[in-house]
Amino acid sequence: MTHPEHPVTPSTGELALEDRASLRRVAGLSTELTDVTEVEYRQLRLERVVLVGVWTEGSAADADASLTELAALAETAGSEVLEGLVQRRDKPDPSTYIGSGKAQELREIVLATGADTVICDGELSPAQLNSLEKVVKVKVIDRTALILDIFAQHATSREGKAQVSLAQMEYMLPRLRGWGESMSRQAGGRAGGAGGGVGTRGPGETKIETDRRRIRERMSKLRREIREMKKIRDTQRSRRLSSDAASVAIVGYTNAGKSSLLNALTGAGVLVENALFATLEPTTRRGEFDDGRPFVLTDTVGFVRHLPTQLVEAFRSTLEEVVDADLLVHVVDGSDEHPLAQVNAVRQVVNDVVAEYDIAPPPELLVVNKIDAATDLSLAALRRALPDAVFVSAQTGDGLDRLRARMAEMIPPTDATVDVTIPYDRGDLVARVHADGRVDATEHTAEGTRIKARVPMALAASLDEFGTF
């Protein structure tokens, strides 16, 4: 029982969860397009949104699933989804993404629902964004901008914030636009005119050019900062790699339950929330296998279909955890409607990251999570499709022992504990133990030098005749 005079201090994860819950959009802001500055325009809140997608390939169910995921992303960003429509086309319209007729229909839906934002399920070119906004007369953003917005809301560390800012600027740079004349007005004097004085004549720099230049300067500064922070991360990672603990990276689709699994396996108190992209900074915790061997478990940022290239680039240092791992624990949401599509999306991103380093991907252990929330029918289908997977529930603890055993099997021991008495005429072996192993205790006896140590497997085989393991 908790007494008032001894309040329980909430964990870091709980505090972060409270902060997250308080990050909600401000309602009631006017959003009809007006002659506002670029900064004011960027600060308009996503409040009441209409979703629109273009179905170019796959089945109708795939198109619906993609729009459902877009709705989940929009709600994570704090929006209220009012309507969603899908347009069947061979390819997106180069002018308005959905075609002029559908764009007009979209305008009527916006008016009828009172929506202030249209979110498109794809990455739109600057021209498509502009053309569609002129028709629907409210703010239009695409899937990439939405994911960047979620990352911007949820980043907490200095490095995470810098990475998201860089990704947003890379995305925004070609999409800067002017409202009214304010963005094209020249900052210099009157071209060739009198009265400006010496040094003030000439075309000068337009407002939009000034903004572009400032963004490029800021991007250069952010890249330098991220490089400096990367050095610190590299030092920490190399220290982990040089230790005798096996390195395990948890990868998976966003909201698959990676953080819950990390907590269940290591007893950590990491933020867990039923929301997309709850984890943006990699979290590392230590654990032990049943045989006493230590391992280091790293929770990575979740993936999503069509993860923006800007984010993959910006979060490269986070994804490098995948490259150095001895094992990838690939978590799949067993309760999702399309789990196999999630598996393919994650493998695509992992392969892209690993390909850059020209190395073979680490071994992968598939883990189907949330079996407590999945139906028997869907689990049976998954067992057929993924015969090597381990089925667990991080929530209830079901299957975690099997998972630990499989992880230990897939990471074979690289060293062994020995207790040997080496004859005095084999000083060469004593020297090798000191050079290659980690000596815990040494004792000089009548028979020779007794050593307790952890040594590489090959050396342990050479010492087999002198003692016990």
Secondary structure, DSSP 8 states (H G I E B T S, - for coil): ---TTS-----HHHHHHHHHHH---------S--S--HHHHHT----EEEEEEEE-SS-HHHHHHHHHHHHHHHHHTT-EEEEEEEEE-SS-BTTTBS-HHHHHHHHHHHHHHT-SEEEESS---HHHHHHHHHHH-SEEEEHHHHHHHHHHHH--SHHHHHHHHHHHHHHHGGG----TTTTT-BSS--TT-SSS-TT--S---BHHHHHHHHHHHHHHHHHHHHHHHHHHHHHHHHHHHHSSSEEEEEEEBTTSSHHHHHHHHH-------SSTT---S-EEEEEE-TTS-EEEEEE---B-TT--HHHHHHTHHHHHHHHH-SEEEEEEETTSS-HHHHHHHHHHHHHHHHHHTTS----EEEEEE-TTTS-HHHHHHHHHH-TT-EE--TTT-TTHHHHHHHHHHHS--SEEEEEEEE-TT-HHHHHHHHHHSEEEEEEE-SSSEEEEEEEEHHHHHHTGGGEE-
